[in-house]
């Protein structure tokens, strides 16, 4: 909402896309951590247009093309916020991620929150 740019990773030059997270000299491996996030642009993508909001507990997968994407049953649900751009390097290093819908509601716009964990 209100963002500018091409929607590509190159728009975020301050993002450190390494396995150790989003910068700061941190030695922790961010790739191996679980996280929660609100999915962006849900109303603009195929899953919502075709199915409405997903049910609680529905599984989703994370992938990357132009942005870090959230998919349910081969339909795009939306995108992760740019703070998760470090996942590009993780995905390129062979990590994969499985998530579950934790919350879904229709407030002013469709909102979906997911819990995501790395898959070994």
Steps between C-alpha positions, in 0.01 A plus 500: 500500500657824390829341398700609200756331281495206264424238764837335446769422756721765338268768641630422849871573476538509878400137532786266579402175333729261681433188703559682825199725476443863420832654601661635813784248512275245667643146506160338557360301212170673422420237235433237763254707703122483501306825464154650476393759245202677351467421131490811279280567195259213567207669321703541179593135451345185355439305820275767651329578169417132443438378856464789742687482828682178587391299804705491819755218480524489121860435394701730277845499345752780456682562172674789324474651155468879495420501874469248784169333416243303702318223311203281590418209268696652210312833526677817610364626833731802529845617603707522814606848619842619384651429844498135387704561183791316665303182422609530137853399597363225725285360219798516263705309760248216495275589791127449455218632713154375591243720664149484637228762506478621857238776452283629216251787511325756282546835669553798271680254273566123509764417761681169532766417759718192463742307719798366302774250584797372302461145369791264534 
